[in-house]
Each structure stands twice: as structure tokens, then as C-alpha cells.
Amino acid sequence: MKKTLFFITIVLHFSCQSEKTTSFSLDNFNLTPIASPVKSGGEPNLFVSEQGQTYLSWVEYINDTTNALMFSKLENLNWTTPIEISRGSDWFVNWADFPSLVVYKNNENHLAAHWLAKRAEGTYDYDIHISQSKDGGNTWSKSFIIHTDGVAAEHGFVTMLPTDDEKIFATWLDGRFTKIESDKKPKDDDGHGHGHGGAMTLRTATFDIEGNLFEEKELDNRICDCCQTTATITNNKTLVAYRDRSIDEIRDISFIQKTNGNWSSSSTVHQDHWKIAGCPVNGPSLYSNKNNTAIAWYTQADSTAQVNVAFYDNHNSTFKSPIRIDDGNPIGRVGIVLLENTALVSWLEQVGEGAEIKLAQISQKNKKEKTVTISPSSNSRKSGFPQIEKTKDKIIFAWTHLDGSNSTIKTAYWNY
């Protein structure tokens, strides 16, 4: 009997040891710069593939009329020689609505990238162009437009993610109904007419490496006009978050989730009750790991600027109460990653006449552990949206650096 109890004790001891999670702390935060591959550019975006490869994409400013979408891979802590995806003199280049690049889940050679190109009809009429590569980014296909409405209107703020079935999921802000008179608006995917007075909408579709479109659908028929979308795909659902817009101009963060092939109606992450007549251009950021999902967002409800974080409640399929994590005067422009049960959130904080890129650690117990500064920055729009991504042992950062009228991108990492 004693031998049996001893054996059970040993088994339980080692079981507890194997289940123990690693503790992460910003106490040992040490940022290491990575030499930038960017000459003159901005609008950085980071992506980490299923295989663990880190990609940086950005807009290179060729001259006063021409821009190019470029990308580079991080190899041995150095960026590879940049490769051009596409260039144009008719692009819509915006500090907040940046292009992106993603890699198909089960094929590192299959890549997809998006950018915005103007139509001839108007300054704010532009389309979402997608180009793809089957050879690791060495050559790129002729682009296609992901939205099929054919309306000269605003389309942008795209989020793309790879799926398990060798497709790319995309969601975006779609302005097709802002240019169509109410009585001429087409019915939506469920056969219902639109009566929302020309509001911006949220749409989704998936596509494959051949450019075939699937599952085109409207997710919300009235949302904020120019805040970033965000999305995450877990083992059993897809979540999309965005800044909503009520008839009374309440612009809180909402989310929609797809479970077992069906999309839910929208739900509010948290009722901030931020009433604002115009778009704040400050979208949320979602991130998931094996067990957890969390969201970060900016609000200025009751004239109090805040950056909030909330963890997802898997049991109730909603978000828990938020915790405020800023230093008292945030500008927003958030990013988030998860390390086991810990969230790391980046944002821009007003400091004096300028700004700083901050990083905070938040536990699932809704406790802010520590805040560090990533880099000095600017409070101007040209400083853009700092980027954060996670690999198996590093946190990668990218941000726009302004030096007078010159713009470039800086990158760095932290071995966590």
C-alpha cells in the first residue's frame, strides 16, 4: 500500500511539473534592433507563417507618383533582399489602411498580398487588389478584386488569414451602399433589402490560390467608416472584430463569430458608450493561441482616452470585463499577442509634444504587470500603426520612423 501511494505521489508530482506554464515577464525586456530593408517607405505589416517564418511587408515610396509593395523574410535575424510584389501610380496610400501579406497554411510557397488602387471616378473610390505567388514570392500573378459589386466606392481596411482548407479568409470595410440610392440598393446575401442610409458595411469572402472566390457575405450593414478590422481563427471558430456604429453614433467595438459554418449576429465587446460623430481611425486587435483569445482596443468614452484589453470567455462565447492598460494619455493604434496566459499589448502614448510606443504585460487575472517603452515616436498620422508579432521564442516589432520629411521603417526583436 505504501509503495502504491509513493508511486501515485511521484506520478502526480511529475504531472504537475509537466502542466506548469512558463512565466513571462517584461522585467528582462531587452530590445535588439534589426537592420531595416526599407529605403524610403512606411505602412509596415508583420506576418508569421504556420511554419514560423516572419514576413515584413511595406509600401516603398519610389517617387512622387509611384509606390511599390515590397516584402522581406527574416532569416538568421536579418531581413532578406526585398522583393517587389507590385507597383502603381494609381494607388490609394493611406497612413492607417496598410497593405498586407499572408502565407497559405500548408504551403510556404503560396503567398497572397493585398493593396488598394484608385478608380478613375473619384479620389476616395478605390478597390482591394489581391495578387498571389506560387513560388515563395519570386513571381506574382495579375491582381484580382476581391469584392464583386463593381461600385466605385471605398473598399479597404482588410484583414487576411490562412485557413485549414487551403484558402485565405478575408474581411474588409465595404462602401458599395454609400454610392447607391436607397431605393436601388440590392438585397443582401440573406435576401433582405438595405435601409441603412448608405452606411459602410462589413463583408467577408474566402479565396484560393487560383483566385476563385467563395462564401461572399455581408456581416454587418452599418459600421464605422475607417477603423481597421481584425480577425482570428481558433480550432473551432472564426472571430472578426471592428468598430461598430449605431444610429445614435455610438462607436464601440463589436465582434461576430463563425461556428460550425454559421455566422452569429454582432455582439459588443464592452459597452464603452463612446459617442462620436466622426470616425476615430483606431481599430481593435485580436490574437489567439492554443487556449486563449484576447482583444485590445482604444476608446474615448466620456472624453477619457483609454486602451483596454479583454480576454475571451470560451464557455460563454463572449469577452470578459476589460482592464485599462495605458499610461494615462494614449493615442491608441493597438497591437496584441498572447504568450500562454499572458497578453502583450502595444500602443502609442502621448508624451510631451511627441509620443512613445509602449508595451504592457497583462495576465488573465486582469492584472497589468509591467509597462516598457519600445521606442520614441511621433503623434502625427505619418507615424502610422506600430506592428507586433510573435514567433516561438521572439517578439518582433516594426514601426514607421520619421526624420523630418523622410520616412522609413525600423524593426527589432525581444527574446522572451
N, C-alpha and C positions, 0 to 999 in steps of 0.2 A: 504493500500500500504506500509506504514511504517512497519507494522507487517510482511508483506511478505519479505521485504528487510532485516529486522532483522533476520528472520528465515534463509534466504539464507546465510547471513553473518555467522551465527552460524554454519550452515552445512559446509560451505567452511572452516571455521576455524578448525573444528574437522577433516575434511577430510585431510587437510594439515598436521595436527598433526599425524594422523594415517599413512600417507605416509612418514613421516620424517624418514630417515635412521639413525641408530645409528652411532656415530663417534667412530672410533677405533684409539688408539694412543699407540705408544711404550713408551710414557712418563711415563706410570705406569708399565712398564715391570718389572716383578719380577719372577725369575726362581726358582721353587721349585723342588728339587731332588726327585726322586722315587727310592727306593732301588731296585737294579738290580737283576733279577733272574738268571743272567749268571755267570757261574763259570769261564770258560776259553773259549772264543769264539769271534766271530766277524760277519761281514756281516749282520747287523740288517736290518729289514724291518718292517714298520708300516702299518696297515690297519684298517680303521674304517668301520664297517658294516652299513647296512641300518638302523639297529636298534640302532645304536650309540655305539656299543661295540668296544673297542680298542684292537687290537691284536698286539703282538710283536713276530716276528719270527727271528731266527738267527741260525748260524752254531756253534754248540758246538764242541770244539776240544777235543775228547775223549783221543786220544793218537797220536803218530807219524804217525799212518797209518789209523786211523778210525775217521770219523766225523759223527755227528748226526744233523739232522734238528729238532729244538725244537720250541715250541711256548708257549705263556702265554697270559692270558687276564688281562686287568686292571679292578679291582673291588675294589671299595672304596679306590681308589688311591694307591692300592697295586697290584703287579703282582701275579697272582695265581701260584701254584706249576707247574713248567714246565712239559709239556707233549712231549714225543718224537714222531715225525712223521715217521722218517725213519733214518737208519744209513747205512754207507757203507765204504769200504776200497778202492773203485774204483771211488770215486767222483772227479769231477773237481772243486776244490775250488779256487776261484779267487777273489781278493780284490774288483773288480769292477762289477762282474757278479754274483750278490747275489740271493739266492732263495727267494721265496715269498709265502704268504698265503692269500687267499681271502675267503669271505663268500658269499654264494648264496643270492640273493637279498631278496627273500621272505621266506627263511627258515634258521634260525640261526644255525640249527643243521647240515646243509650241508656245508662242507668246502672243498676247493681244495688247494693243495700246490705243488710247483714245485722245483726241484733241477737238477743238471747236473751230469751225470755219464759217465765215460770214456768207450770207446770201446777198445778192445784189440789191434786194428790196430796201434794206434799212440797216442802220448801224447796230441795232440790237436784235437783228434777225440772224440767227446762226444755228448750225446743225452739229450734231455729235457724230464725228467720223471715227470709225474703227478700222485699224489696219492690223494684219496678223502675219506672223512669221512661223515657218515650219522648220527652220534651220538654226534655231537658237538666237535669232535676231540679226543674222548676217544679211538677209534679204527680207523685204516686206511686201505684202500684197497691196493691190489697189484698194483704197478705203471704201467702206460702205457706211451708210447712215442707219443707225440703229432704230430710230423712230420712223414709222411708216406713214405719218399723217400728211406729209408734203406741204405743210403750212409754214410760211415764212414767219417765224416767231422765235422766241428764246427757248433754247434747249441746252441744258448743261448741269453742272454740279453732279457729276457721275460718280457712282461707286461700282467697281467691278470686283468680283470674287470668283475663283475657280470652284467648280462643283465636282462631286464624285463621279458623275456620268459624262465626263469629258466635255463639259460645256462651261461657259462663263456666264455667271449671273450678273445682271446689271440693273441698277435703279438710277433714276435721274429726275430732275425737275423739268416739266414739260409745259410750255406756254401755248400750245395749239389753240386753246379756247380763249386766250386773251385777244386773238385776232379774228375770231368768228362771232358774228352777231348771234345773240341768244336764240333766236328762232331758227337759226340754220345749224346749230350745233348738232353733231352726230350723236347717236346713242352710244353709251359706254359698253364695255365688254359684257355686262350683265343685262343689256337691253334697256337700260334706264336713260332717259334724257337728262341733260345737264341744265341746271337752272342757277348756277352759282356765279353768274355775272362776270364771266371772263377771268376767273381766278387761275393762278398757277396750279398745276396738278402734279402728283407723284405717280410715276409709271415704272414698270419693270418689264424685262424680257430676258431671255437667255439666248445664246448663240453658240454654234460650234466652230471648229477650225476652218470649215468651208464657208462660213459666213451665213449659214442658214439660221433664221430667227424662229424662236419658239416661245410659247407662254406669254405673249404680249398682254399686258393687263394694266388697267388703272388701279392704283392702290388707295389714293385719297384725292378727292375732287376739289379741295381748297387748302392750300398750304402757303407758307411764307415764300416770298418770291426769289430770294437769292442767298439762302443759307445752305451749307454743304449737307449732303446726305451722308449716311454711314450705314454699314451693314456688317453682320457677322453670321457665319454658318456653323452650327454646332452639329452634334451627332444626329439629332432628331428634329431640328427646326432651323429656319432662317429668320433672323430678326433684322428689320430695317427701322432706323430712327431718323428723325428730321424735325425741323421747326414747323409747327402747325400754325394755322391762322383761323381764328373763329370769326364769326360775323361781327363780333364786338371788338375785334383786333387784339384778342389775347393770343400771344405767340409763344406758347410753351412748347416743350419738346414732347413729341408723340412717338409711338412705335407701333409697328404692325408685325405680326409673326405668322410664318407659314409652317403648319404642322400637318403631316400626313397628306401633303399635296394641296391643302386648303389654306387660303389667306384669311386671317382674322380681320375684324374691324379695328380701327385705330384706338389706342389707349394712351393716356397721358402718363409719362414717366413720373412726373411730380407736378402738382398744381402750384406753380410759382405765381400765376396770375400776372404775368408781365404784359401790360397793355402798352402797345407802341404802334403808331400809325404807319411807320415805315419799316423796311427790313433791316435788321441789325447786322446782317452779313456775318454770322457767327454760329456755325452749325455744331452739332454734337459729335462725339467719337465713341464708337463701340469696340469692344475687344472680348474674345472668348479664348479660354484654354480648355483643357480636357474636362474640368469640373465646374468652371465658373464663367460668368459673363458680367461685365461691368460697363457703365456708361459715364462719360464726363460731358458737362455742358456749361455754357455761360448764360447767365440771366441778369437782368437789371430791374427786377420787380421791386416796387416801392422805392425806386431811384437808388437802390443799393446794388452795385455791381458785385457779382459773386461767380465763382467757379465751383460747381457741385459735382459730386461723384455718388453713384448709387450702384449697388450690386443687385444682380438679378435673383429673384426668388424662384428656383426651379420648381418647387412644389406648387406655388400659386400662379406661376407664369406671369409674374409682374415684377416690378422693381421695388426694392426696399426703400426705406426713408433715406434721403440723401445726407451727405456730410459736406460742409463747406470747407474748401482746402486752400483758398487763395491767401495772399498776404495782406489783403485789405484794399487794394486798388487795382483789380485785374482788368485787362483789356479783353481777355478771352483767348480765342484761337487755340482750342484744346487738342490734345492727343492723349492716347491711353494705351498701355499694355498691361498684361497680367503676368505675375510670377507666382505660380501656385495660388495661395490665398491672399496675395498682396497685389494691389494696383499701384502702378506708377503713372502719374498724370503730369503732362507738360502743359504749360500755358504761358501767355505773355502778361507780364505785370508792369504797370506804370511805375517808374522810379524816377523822381525828379522830372526833368524835361524829356527824358528818354524812357527806355523800357529794358526789362531783363527777361530772358527765357528761364522759367522756373521749372523745377521738377519736385513733386511731392510723393511720398510713400503713404499709402492708406491701407490699413488692414480691414479684413471683413467684419471686424468688430466695430466698424465705423470710427476708427481712431486714426487721426493724422499723426504719423510717426515722426517725420522729418521733412524739411524742405531744403533744397540746394539750388544754386544758380548755375545754369548751363552756360549762358553767355550773355554779355550786354547785347542790346538790340535797339530798335527804333520803334516809336509808337506810330509811325506812318504806315499807310496801307502798303507801301512798297516792300516793307519788311515781311509781308506775307504770313503764311501759316507754318510754324516750325513743325517738323516731322519727327516721329519716334517709331521705332520698330524693334522687335526682339528676335534674337536667334537663340540657339541652345545655351550659349554662355555669354552673350553680349547684348547690350542695348545700343542701338545705332541711332544717331541723331543727324538731322540735316536741316539747315535753315538758310534763309536769304541774308546775305551780309551787304550792307550799304556803306559805300565810301564816297561821300559827295554824290555825284551823279552816276557813279559806277555801281553796278550790281553784280554780285557773284554768289556762289553757294559755298557754305562751309559744312564740313562733315566731321564727326567724331564718334568715339565709342567708349563704352564703360564695360569692363569685365566684371560682371556682378557675382 
